[in-house]
Amino acid sequence: MAMASSLFISTPIPTKSISKQIPFSFPSSNPIIRSFTHKPSRNLVVSSSAAATNAIEAEPQTSNSATTPAKSLPFRVGHGFDLHRLEPGYPLIIGGINIPHDRGCEAHSDGDVLLHCVVDAILGALGLPDIGQIFPDTDPKWKGAPSSVFMEEAVRLMHEAGYELGNLDATSILQRPKVSPHKEAIRANLCKLLGADPSVVNLKAKTHEKVDSLGENRSIAAHTVVLLMKK
């Protein structure tokens, strides 16, 4: 019986280019922010053959994307949250206003939960690291620092990225003391720090119905949502 014969035809496999992109982040003079800035993309050229598969790293490519976002968004939304324990012997500062109380926030800086969560909301909207990474509590220079310093940096980064505040909605949560007598002073200070019109800054205060540490006057918390608009 005759043996069947087989004929193999080798077809070259096309070369594929795989692009590895590193996400964009806004440039800044802050050393922590700079560590998150865009790096040039690298192209991996992969060629396949019957003998072997080789990966060759091409030279870094430069482009305008190093200084501009890949996609310019007309608006950005960010959320911030913060919570601190309340302890005797500390000042209670909310939104930059010192409020009389028998206890205050135990924290590395001045413990202003409202300003801290506003800062985190802005940084989050910009896609940047949070307040704890930019102003770490392991750095002694931030010991007892006023939170207005953090606000100024967040606002600077916002403008540097080409955005302005669309509107802000914040809620403070604490059982005592009542925030209502100080609400307008807090709001006015927020507007000053943000460089914003009062019509786009809203402030609310809630109790926690005597539930858990917030309701037992052992802690204070705040939430903030911001809308940033492209200039």
N, C-alpha and C positions, 0 to 999 in steps of 0.2 A: 504494500500500500504506500502510495506517495505521501510524503510529509508536506503539510501546508506550510508555507513560508509567510513571514510577517514583515511588513515594511514600515519603519518608524520615520516620520517626517518631523524634524525639529523646527519649531516656530519661535522666533525671538519674542521674549516677553517685554513689552514696552516699559521704559523707565518711568517711575512715578516720583513726583516731588511732594514731599510731606512738609507742610509749613507748621512750625511750632510757634504759636503766638503767646506772648506774655501780656496779661490784661493791663490796660492803661490806668494810671492813677495820676491825679493832678500834681504838678511840681510844687515844691515849697522850699522855703529857706529852713524850715524846721528839720533837724537831722533825722528825727523819727519818720517824718513824712517822706524825706528823700529816699529812705531805704525801701519805700514801696513804689518808687517811680518806675516808669516804663523803661525796659531794657530792649536793645535791638533784637529783632526776631532772628532766629537761626533756621536755615533750611536744611533738611536732611534729604539727600538724594539717594534713593534705594534702587539698585539695579539687580535684577534676578536673572540667573542663567541656569543651565542644566548642571553646572559644576558647583556653584556656590552663590550665596546671597551676601552682598557687601553693602555696608552703610558708610557713606562718605559725608562728613560734615562740611558744609560749604561755609564760606566767609560770611560774617554778620552783615545783614543788609540794613542800610539806613533809609529812613523815610520820614515824611512830615508827621507821621503818627506819633513820633516821640514828643511832640509838643502840643498836639491836638487830639481830642478824643476820637476813637474810631467812629462813634456815632454821637452827634450832638443832639442831646435831648432838650425839648422845649421846656420841660419842667422835671423836677425831682422831688420825691417824698421821703421823709425820714422820721423815724420814731425813736424817742429816748426814754429811758427809765432809770431811776435811782432810788436807793433806800439807805437810810442810816439809822443806827441805834440812837436813842435819846438817853443821855446820861447827865446827872447833876454836875455842875461846875463848867459847863460849856455854853457859849452863846448860841441862841437859836436864830439863824440867818436864813431867810427865805427870799429868793429873788434879789439879794443884795441888801435887804432891809433887816435890821436887827430888831427882833420881836421879843418883848419881855416875856419870860417864862422861867420856871424853876429848873429847867434842864435844856440841854441843847444837843447838837449832833456831834457824836464822837467820830472824828475823821482826820485824815492826814492834812488836808487843807482846811478851809473854814467850814466844810461840811454842808454847803448850800445845795440841797438836793434839787431845787428847781433849776438853778443855773446849770448844774451838772447835766441834768437830763436835756436841757435845751441845747447844750454843747453837743451831746451825743446824737441828738436828732439831726443837727446840721451836718455833723461829720458823717452820719449814716446816709443822709441824702446825697452827699458827695462821693460816697463809696470809699471813705477813708477809715483808718484805724480809729478805735474808740478812745475816749478820754483817758482811760487807764494806761493805754499804750503811749500816747503822746505826752501825758503828764503823769508818769508812774509814781505811786506812793512810796517807792523805794528811793526816790531822789530827794535828798534833804532840802533842796532849794524850794520845793513846793510845800514844805512843812508850814502850816498856818497861812498859806497863800490865799489871797482873796480870789474868789471864783470869777470875778470880773476879768482877771488876766486870761483865764481859759476862754471866756466869751470873746474877748478881743481877738484871740488867735483864730477861733472858729469863724468869726465874721470876716477876718482877713482872708482866710482860705476860701470862703464862699465867694467873695468878690474876685479873688485871684482866678477862680475857676470860671468866672463870667456869669455868676448868678446873683440874684437879689431875693430878699424875702417876699414871698407871695402872701402867706399868712401863717400864723402860729396859734395853736390851741394847746393850752397847758392845764393840767389838773394836779393840785397838791392834795395829798391824803394824810390827815392827821386828826387825832381825836381832840386834842387841846394844844394850844389855845385857839380861839376863833381867829380866822384869818381875815374875815370881812372888814374889820376896822382898818386893816393895813393893805387891803386889796388894791386900791388905786395907787398907793405909793409904790407897791411892787410892780404894778403894770407900767407905771411911768418910768421906773428904772429899767425895766426890760426894753421898753421902746428906745430909751437913750442908748443902751448897750448895743442894740441891734440896728440903730439908725433907722427905725421904722415908725410909720404913722400909727397912732393908737387904734385906728380902725382895723388894722390887720393883726393885732395882738389881743388874744382872748385868754383870760385867766379864770379858773374855777377852783373851788376848794370843797373837799368832801370829808366827812368823818368816816370811820370804818365800823360804825354801829357796835362799838365795844367788842369787836371780834379780833382775835389774835393780837400780835404785838402792836399793830397799828391802833387797834381799838382800845388797847390797854395803856396807851401813852408811853410805850416803850420804844417806838420807832416812828419814822416819818418817811413818806415816799412821794414820788411825783412821776407823772407821765407827760410827754410832750410829743405833738405831731407838727411837723413843719412842711410847708410847700415852698420850694425854691423855683423861681422863674428865670429863664434865660434872659439876659439883658438885651 
